[in-house]
């Protein structure tokens, strides 16, 4: 079902996507699997918002990524003595490169 849901973003228009989404949510609820039912309920609650993607073809993924970086910095910043230094670190976030260790 997870792989099936990925096909949702490939539709050309919102009418086809709406039919697919409603069918997928119905099938997910019928499985009785708690997590799938929860995803189907969430998608059903935000159906209009999710289908707006097909009108404008934009997402807020970049914004969400920046917010996540700021939250991570805030957790790491425990002990910073002043807000000015924290602000400087936030402004510098876009210039940092992260590497995976291991």
C-alpha positions as CSV (number, residue, x, y, z in Angstrom):
1,X,0.0,0.0,0.0
2,X,2.9,2.3,0.7
3,X,4.4,1.8,-2.7
4,X,0.9,2.2,-4.2
5,X,0.5,5.6,-2.5
6,X,3.7,6.9,-4.2
7,X,1.9,6.7,-7.5
8,X,-0.5,9.4,-6.3
9,X,2.0,12.2,-7.2
10,X,2.3,11.1,-10.8
11,X,-1.2,12.0,-11.9
12,X,-1.8,14.8,-14.4
13,X,-4.9,16.4,-12.8
14,X,-6.7,16.6,-9.5
15,X,-9.7,14.6,-10.7
16,X,-7.7,11.5,-11.3
17,X,-5.7,12.1,-8.2
18,X,-8.9,12.5,-6.1
19,X,-10.4,9.2,-7.4
20,X,-7.1,7.4,-6.6
21,X,-6.8,9.0,-3.2
22,X,-10.4,8.1,-2.2
23,X,-9.9,4.5,-3.4
24,X,-6.6,4.2,-1.6
25,X,-8.1,5.5,1.6
26,X,-11.0,3.1,1.4
27,X,-8.7,0.2,0.8
28,X,-6.4,1.2,3.6
29,X,-9.3,1.4,6.1
30,X,-10.5,-2.0,4.9
31,X,-7.2,-3.6,5.8
32,X,-7.8,-2.9,9.5
33,X,-4.1,-2.2,10.0
34,X,-4.0,0.5,12.7
35,X,-1.2,2.6,11.0
36,X,-2.8,2.5,7.6
37,X,-6.1,3.5,9.0
38,X,-4.5,6.5,10.7
39,X,-2.8,7.6,7.4
40,X,-6.1,7.2,5.5
41,X,-7.9,9.3,8.1
42,X,-5.2,12.0,8.0
43,X,-5.2,12.1,4.2
44,X,-9.0,12.3,4.3
45,X,-8.9,15.2,6.7
46,X,-6.5,17.1,4.5
47,X,-7.8,15.9,1.1
48,X,-8.4,19.4,-0.2
49,X,-5.0,20.7,0.8
50,X,-3.2,17.7,-0.7
51,X,-5.1,17.9,-4.0
52,X,-4.1,21.6,-4.3
53,X,-0.7,20.2,-5.3
54,X,-2.2,19.4,-8.7
55,X,-3.3,22.9,-9.3
56,X,-0.1,24.7,-8.4
57,X,2.6,21.9,-8.5
58,X,4.5,23.5,-5.6
59,X,5.3,22.2,-2.1
60,X,6.6,23.7,1.1
61,X,9.4,21.1,1.4
62,X,12.2,23.6,1.3
63,X,10.6,25.6,4.1
64,X,10.0,22.5,6.2
65,X,13.7,21.6,5.7
66,X,14.9,25.0,6.9
67,X,12.6,24.8,9.9
68,X,14.0,21.4,10.7
69,X,17.5,22.7,10.5
70,X,16.7,25.6,12.8
71,X,15.0,23.2,15.4
72,X,18.1,21.0,15.3
73,X,20.4,24.0,15.8
74,X,18.2,25.1,18.7
75,X,18.6,21.7,20.4
76,X,22.3,21.8,19.9
77,X,22.5,25.4,21.1
78,X,21.7,24.6,24.7
79,X,24.1,26.8,26.6
80,X,24.5,29.7,24.0
81,X,24.9,32.8,26.1
82,X,23.0,35.2,23.9
83,X,20.4,35.4,21.2
84,X,22.7,37.3,18.9
85,X,25.0,34.4,18.5
86,X,22.0,32.1,17.9
87,X,20.8,34.4,15.2
88,X,24.2,34.5,13.5
89,X,24.2,30.7,13.5
90,X,20.7,30.6,12.0
91,X,21.9,33.0,9.2
92,X,24.9,30.8,8.6
93,X,22.8,27.5,8.3
94,X,22.5,27.7,4.5
95,X,26.3,27.7,4.1
96,X,26.9,24.6,6.2
97,X,27.7,21.3,4.6
98,X,26.9,18.2,6.5
99,X,28.8,14.9,6.1
100,X,27.7,11.5,7.1
101,X,30.2,9.7,9.4
102,X,30.8,6.1,9.3
